[in-house]
Amino acid sequence: MTNVCIIGYKPKDPYSFTNQQVLKRALEKKNCNISYIDFSNADVAEDGSILSENSKVEAFDLGLFATPIFTIPEVPNFERQNNILNKLKSYSNTIFVNSIDPHINTCNKSYMYEVLKEYDLPFPNTFNLANNVTDEELEEKILELNGYPVVMKHPLSSMGREVYLCNNLQELRAQEQELRLKRLGNIPIVIQEYFKYSEGLSINVRVIGDRVIPRITLGTPYAEPFKSNFAEGRGFIACKPIPELEELSIKATRALGLDTARLDIFIGEQGFSICEVNSIGSLIDAEQAWLSNIGEDFVDYCLQKVNE
């Protein structure tokens, strides 16, 4: 029997349907022993063991990340999270999906776009906004993105949270100040070209090993038009694989060192353009139109890795 630990942040709403529940349901069908590490309260004890909800986490064969883990190495505000991750890296007999460093790095949008650039993969024009850039310097950078509007993204965020459309310098500076006061500090903010051509339409792609499963996202009256995920009220329809899309999705996933990923991809005049690569993304079938049971397929793939 395989011992599996589900790793992530426990939802604040106990009645919400989450990736953790999807994974639990799929793992129970495989008769796995299941434990949890809740990053909301977990810590490393004095004896070196990991404690979650005041209980010691026993050794496990397979660790599955159910949510993004937002952290930056060697930054004091993230010391607790980094201590847990460093401890997990010492588990030499455990398989993690995705591997720890690629999962954490991909959760940082600044890093993700740097890797996409290094591998010459298409994505909207982007730059990182440091906290000491003058208005003149910033306006020059904006012109390189073809002017306003631009999209501002917190580098450590998900599900469309803390993503803003800025129509002028005043709006951009106001949103920058809000992010820095709230939780960002001196970490650079992602500023990105507004990909208007794809407004209301994009493609989500789920990569599981060598499999590529796409779906088309559609705008709804409830969705903010410049955001592309289901959390903002978008609808979906399944679609058949597209060879060019499959190749791009696999390349981006492998470039980031991931075994599995979910990509948000725009459709533009020059072809496909990667909005984001998510190490995990939503596994919830009820809110997705996939030609597959994503949660069960994901778990099947992960258990196969344990047995390789």
Buried (B, 14 or more C-beta within 10 A) or exposed (E): EBBBBBBBBBBEEEEEEBBBBBBBEBBEEBEBEBBBBBBEEBBBEEEEEBBBEEEEBEEBBBBBBBBBBBBBEEEEEBEBBBBBBEBBEEBEEBBBBBBBEBBBBBBBBBBBBBBBEEEEBBBBBBBBBEEEBEEEEBBEBBEEBEEBBBBBBBBBBBBBEBBBBBEEEEBBEEBBEBBBEEBBEEBBBBBBBBBEEBEBBBBBBBBBBEBBBBBBBBBEEEBBBBBBBBBBBBBBEEBEEBEEBBEBBBBBBEBBBBBBBBBBBBBBEEEBBBBBBBBBBBBBBEEBBBEBBBBBBBBBBBBEEBEE
